[in-house]
Amino acid sequence: MSTSRRQFLGGVGALAAASSLPCPAIAQAKAKLVVVGGGPGGATIAKYVAKDSGGKIDVILVEPAKQFTTCFHSNLYLGGFRDFKSITHPYSALAKYGVKLNHQAATAVDKSKKTVRLASGTVLPYDRLVIAPGIDLKFDSIPGYSEAASAVMPHAWKAGPQTQLLKKQLDALKDGDLIVMIAPPNPYRCPPGPYERISMMAHVLKAKGHKKSKIVILDPKPNFSKQGLFVEGWEKHYPGMVEWQDPKVHGGIKSVDAKTRIVRTDLAEYKAQLVNVIPAQMAGKIARDAGLANDSGFCPINPENMKSAMDANIYVVGDACIAGDMPKSAFSANSQAKVAALMIRGELAGAKTFPARYTNTCWSLIETDDTVKVGGRYEAKDGKIAAVETFISKTGESADLRKQTQVENMGWYSGITADIFS
């Protein structure tokens, strides 16, 4: 018998033997997780599911950008405490955990077919889907404002070129120039964020020796996060520079005009050299288009696991979700993501799960080495994510304590960005 014939018959025998083996010997397809959105929520889930699932789950992160500029600490960039490079982080390190990076936009979700369509037309099937698109801005929530107007009156509430534009405008101001900020209504990304931004703007003006400049905050809310702490800080560090107006004072914001930089309220008309407009917000478009949001524009979730209330195969984390007592912050998104990652591994890889526990802290820099914080612990309770313990800095704290709080702030940033992107 020829060698080739013996090889062929041997191959037939091997196939016959293989066909008699029980089914478990046949390789099973991996479970598929698709994550849409590469912010603190989405990137954390992608990393932790890929890293800790023992190769049982195929993880794809769909994110158009190749690097992420953090909104958190972007105010410190405005104030000159960080450079832009230090708040910008590439996704490339996630590949070492097995995350497959797909740098294009997700355009549609088919919940019945369990697929995600990408801008290229590619269709990705999933066993579980994570939607973490962050926020979209309601530009028309302020009369006269628009996406085009943001090129003159930046919002800078999505970090990147808008943040750089706002800093360029801030650094170009002359003594006596007026800044007007229109703060956003609830709910919005980072509750203390606008007021930390005011502090950093005032820091820049003070550092340049401006004595006549003024910052006016037109707020649609009757109060705001850490209000007593910010007001104390403004009076201490920037006396006479910052004026906050609630709706009872300004009477309502009537219009903005990007060509003239004029802001009109019932009380007055302001001709400003810098106008920072932060409009109302809602969940990112992909979440709304997928039918995951309710009338609020944000996405209800199951507080025990971060699953969408609309679809048990989809998780929603970060700013797009309705997270009860948890604020919309990077810390919250990262905490929610770790709960979701645990639950996804439990469902798709048989890993052990535990009751959901959430945490958050928000630090705010008011002036050099004068930092305050607010935060808490949260659990699923009474149908929502509820606070079970909270804390907040106190007025009148010592300089040493405030300095230590700033050390915590910087350490947290280093830690969380490494946790997400490294």
JOQUIMO-V721256 format. One record per residue. N is the residue number from 1. RES is the residue in one small letter. PSI is psi in radians with two decimals (999 if undefined). OMEGA is omega in whole degrees, -180 to 180 (NA if undefined). Layout:
{{N	RES	PSI	OMEGA} {N	RES	PSI	OMEGA}}
//
This chain:
{{1	m	2.37	-178} {2	s	2.78	179} {3	t	-0.75	-177} {4	s	-0.64	-180} {5	r	-0.72	179} {6	r	-0.71	180} {7	q	-0.72	-179} {8	f	-0.83	-179} {9	l	-0.64	177} {10	g	-0.67	179} {11	g	-0.70	178} {12	v	-0.73	179} {13	g	-0.71	-180} {14	a	-0.69	179} {15	l	-0.70	179} {16	a	-0.72	180} {17	a	-0.72	-179} {18	a	-0.63	-178} {19	s	-0.35	180} {20	s	-0.12	180} {21	l	2.67	177} {22	p	2.74	-175} {23	c	-0.62	-178} {24	p	-0.31	179} {25	a	-0.28	179} {26	i	2.31	-177} {27	a	2.33	179} {28	q	2.52	177} {29	a	2.47	178} {30	k	2.59	171} {31	a	2.62	-175} {32	k	2.19	174} {33	l	2.18	174} {34	v	2.25	179} {35	v	2.13	179} {36	v	1.96	180} {37	g	2.16	-173} {38	g	0.56	175} {39	g	-2.86	-178} {40	p	-0.49	178} {41	g	-1.01	-175} {42	g	-0.80	-178} {43	a	-0.63	179} {44	t	-0.78	179} {45	i	-0.83	-179} {46	a	-0.81	-179} {47	k	-0.87	-172} {48	y	-0.53	175} {49	v	-0.80	180} {50	a	-0.74	-175} {51	k	-0.64	-169} {52	d	0.15	-177} {53	s	0.10	177} {54	g	0.54	178} {55	g	0.17	-177} {56	k	-0.21	-176} {57	i	2.27	177} {58	d	2.05	-173} {59	v	2.17	177} {60	i	2.19	175} {61	l	2.05	-180} {62	v	1.95	-176} {63	e	2.07	-176} {64	p	-0.67	-176} {65	a	2.64	177} {66	k	-0.10	174} {67	q	2.75	-174} {68	f	2.20	174} {69	t	2.16	-173} {70	t	2.35	169} {71	c	-0.69	176} {72	f	2.28	-173} {73	h	0.07	173} {74	s	-0.50	175} {75	n	-0.59	178} {76	l	-0.53	172} {77	y	-0.77	177} {78	l	-0.69	-178} {79	g	-0.11	179} {80	g	0.21	180} {81	f	-0.26	176} {82	r	2.73	170} {83	d	2.92	-173} {84	f	-0.66	-180} {85	k	-0.61	-176} {86	s	-0.26	177} {87	i	0.25	-179} {88	t	2.26	-170} {89	h	2.22	178} {90	p	2.76	178} {91	y	-0.14	-167} {92	s	-0.56	-177} {93	a	-0.35	-179} {94	l	-0.41	-179} {95	a	-0.51	-178} {96	k	-0.31	177} {97	y	-0.10	-179} {98	g	0.08	177} {99	v	2.26	175} {100	k	2.11	-176} {101	l	2.21	177} {102	n	1.82	-172} {103	h	1.23	171} {104	q	3.00	-176} {105	a	2.52	169} {106	a	2.30	-174} {107	t	-0.38	-178} {108	a	2.61	175} {109	v	2.27	173} {110	d	1.77	-175} {111	k	-0.58	-178} {112	s	-0.66	179} {113	k	-0.15	-177} {114	k	1.00	178} {115	t	2.73	174} {116	v	2.24	177} {117	r	2.37	179} {118	l	2.93	-178} {119	a	-0.54	-180} {120	s	-0.18	-174} {121	g	-0.20	177} {122	t	2.44	178} {123	v	2.16	-180} {124	l	2.11	174} {125	p	2.67	177} {126	y	2.66	166} {127	d	-0.65	172} {128	r	2.55	-179} {129	l	2.38	172} {130	v	2.22	175} {131	i	2.01	-179} {132	a	1.10	-172} {133	p	-0.01	-175} {134	g	-2.57	-175} {135	i	2.75	161} {136	d	2.73	-178} {137	l	2.40	175} {138	k	1.42	-175} {139	f	-0.63	-176} {140	d	0.11	178} {141	s	-0.22	177} {142	i	2.04	-177} {143	p	2.23	179} {144	g	-0.25	-180} {145	y	2.66	-180} {146	s	3.01	176} {147	e	-0.66	177} {148	a	-0.68	-180} {149	a	-0.43	-179} {150	s	-0.24	175} {151	a	-0.29	177} {152	v	-0.74	179} {153	m	1.45	-171} {154	p	2.56	171} {155	h	-0.71	-179} {156	a	0.56	178} {157	w	0.00	164} {158	k	2.02	-169} {159	a	2.59	-180} {160	g	-2.31	-179} {161	p	-0.61	178} {162	q	-0.67	178} {163	t	-0.74	179} {164	q	-0.65	178} {165	l	-0.78	-180} {166	l	-0.72	179} {167	k	-0.71	179} {168	k	-0.76	179} {169	q	-0.72	180} {170	l	-0.80	-177} {171	d	-0.35	-178} {172	a	-0.11	-176} {173	l	2.59	176} {174	k	2.79	180} {175	d	2.30	-178} {176	g	-0.21	178} {177	d	2.68	-177} {178	l	2.33	171} {179	i	2.30	172} {180	v	2.21	172} {181	m	2.32	168} {182	i	1.94	-178} {183	a	2.76	-177} {184	p	2.74	172} {185	p	2.81	174} {186	n	2.63	-11} {187	p	2.67	-179} {188	y	2.87	-180} {189	r	2.23	173} {190	c	1.45	-177} {191	p	-0.74	178} {192	p	-0.02	-172} {193	g	-0.82	-179} {194	p	-0.55	-173} {195	y	-0.50	167} {196	e	-0.68	178} {197	r	-0.74	176} {198	i	-0.75	180} {199	s	-0.73	-179} {200	m	-0.61	174} {201	m	-0.80	179} {202	a	-0.64	177} {203	h	-0.77	-179} {204	v	-0.79	-180} {205	l	-0.76	179} {206	k	-0.75	-178} {207	a	-0.49	178} {208	k	-0.01	178} {209	g	0.32	180} {210	h	2.21	-179} {211	k	-0.38	-173} {212	k	-0.13	-178} {213	s	2.71	-179} {214	k	2.61	177} {215	i	2.15	178} {216	v	2.21	177} {217	i	2.07	176} {218	l	1.90	-170} {219	d	2.28	175} {220	p	-0.10	-177} {221	k	2.60	178} {222	p	-0.27	178} {223	n	3.00	-176} {224	f	2.90	-176} {225	s	2.33	178} {226	k	0.54	-172} {227	q	-0.84	-179} {228	g	-0.65	-180} {229	l	-0.74	179} {230	f	-0.80	-178} {231	v	-0.73	176} {232	e	-0.78	-179} {233	g	-0.71	179} {234	w	-0.74	180} {235	e	-0.58	-179} {236	k	-0.84	-171} {237	h	-0.51	-173} {238	y	0.96	-174} {239	p	2.25	178} {240	g	-0.06	-175} {241	m	-0.59	-172} {242	v	2.23	177} {243	e	2.04	179} {244	w	2.27	179} {245	q	2.20	174} {246	d	3.06	-176} {247	p	-0.50	179} {248	k	-0.45	180} {249	v	-0.98	-175} {250	h	-0.34	174} {251	g	-0.02	-180} {252	g	2.49	180} {253	i	2.03	-174} {254	k	-0.71	-178} {255	s	2.82	169} {256	v	2.61	179} {257	d	1.90	-176} {258	a	-0.52	-178} {259	k	-0.67	-176} {260	t	-0.15	-173} {261	r	0.73	176} {262	i	2.32	176} {263	v	2.24	-179} {264	r	2.33	172} {265	t	3.07	175} {266	d	-0.52	-177} {267	l	-0.76	-170} {268	a	2.99	172} {269	e	2.26	-176} {270	y	2.15	173} {271	k	1.81	-172} {272	a	2.72	174} {273	q	-0.34	175} {274	l	2.19	176} {275	v	2.07	178} {276	n	1.88	-177} {277	v	2.08	177} {278	i	1.71	-173} {279	p	3.09	175} {280	a	2.80	-172} {281	q	2.87	179} {282	m	2.96	178} {283	a	2.64	179} {284	g	2.64	-172} {285	k	-0.73	-176} {286	i	-0.61	178} {287	a	-0.74	-180} {288	r	-0.77	-179} {289	d	-0.50	-180} {290	a	-0.02	179} {291	g	0.47	-177} {292	l	-0.17	-179} {293	a	2.71	173} {294	n	-2.84	-175} {295	d	-0.31	178} {296	s	-0.29	-175} {297	g	-0.09	178} {298	f	2.98	-168} {299	c	2.05	175} {300	p	2.51	-178} {301	i	2.88	171} {302	n	2.05	-174} {303	p	-0.24	-179} {304	e	-0.26	-175} {305	n	-0.05	-178} {306	m	0.28	174} {307	k	2.56	174} {308	s	2.43	175} {309	a	-0.23	-177} {310	m	-0.34	-175} {311	d	2.13	-175} {312	a	-0.19	179} {313	n	0.04	-176} {314	i	2.37	174} {315	y	2.50	176} {316	v	2.15	-178} {317	v	2.80	174} {318	g	-2.72	-171} {319	d	-0.42	-176} {320	a	-0.31	-173} {321	c	2.84	173} {322	i	1.82	-170} {323	a	0.52	175} {324	g	-2.15	-178} {325	d	-0.20	180} {326	m	2.33	176} {327	p	2.87	175} {328	k	1.69	-177} {329	s	2.87	177} {330	a	-0.71	179} {331	f	-0.79	179} {332	s	-0.81	-178} {333	a	-0.75	179} {334	n	-0.71	179} {335	s	-0.79	177} {336	q	-0.67	-179} {337	a	-0.66	-179} {338	k	-0.60	173} {339	v	-0.84	-179} {340	a	-0.72	179} {341	a	-0.72	178} {342	l	-0.79	-178} {343	m	-0.69	179} {344	i	-0.75	177} {345	r	-0.63	178} {346	g	-0.74	-178} {347	e	-0.71	-172} {348	l	-0.35	-177} {349	a	0.08	177} {350	g	0.35	179} {351	a	2.75	179} {352	k	2.47	179} {353	t	2.85	-179} {354	f	2.80	178} {355	p	2.51	-177} {356	a	2.31	174} {357	r	2.33	-176} {358	y	2.65	176} {359	t	2.77	175} {360	n	2.53	166} {361	t	2.40	175} {362	c	2.05	176} {363	w	2.58	177} {364	s	2.20	177} {365	l	2.14	180} {366	i	-0.74	176} {367	e	2.94	-177} {368	t	2.13	178} {369	d	0.38	175} {370	d	1.58	-173} {371	t	2.47	179} {372	v	2.88	-177} {373	k	2.79	174} {374	v	2.58	-180} {375	g	-2.95	-179} {376	g	3.12	172} {377	r	2.61	-173} {378	y	2.63	177} {379	e	2.86	174} {380	a	2.12	-176} {381	k	2.29	177} {382	d	0.68	174} {383	g	0.20	178} {384	k	2.98	171} {385	i	1.97	-172} {386	a	2.51	177} {387	a	2.28	175} {388	v	-0.24	175} {389	e	2.33	179} {390	t	2.80	177} {391	f	2.75	177} {392	i	2.53	175} {393	s	2.76	-180} {394	k	2.60	173} {395	t	2.64	177} {396	g	0.23	179} {397	e	2.74	-179} {398	s	2.74	178} {399	a	-0.64	180} {400	d	-0.72	180} {401	l	-0.74	179} {402	r	-0.63	178} {403	k	-0.71	178} {404	q	-0.60	177} {405	t	-0.62	176} {406	q	-0.62	174} {407	v	-0.74	176} {408	e	-0.79	-178} {409	n	-0.86	-179} {410	m	-0.66	177} {411	g	-0.70	178} {412	w	-0.77	-179} {413	y	-0.80	179} {414	s	-0.74	-177} {415	g	-0.79	-175} {416	i	-0.64	178} {417	t	-0.61	174} {418	a	-0.69	-179} {419	d	-0.61	-177} {420	i	-0.83	-165} {421	f	-0.13	-176} {422	s	999	NA}}
//
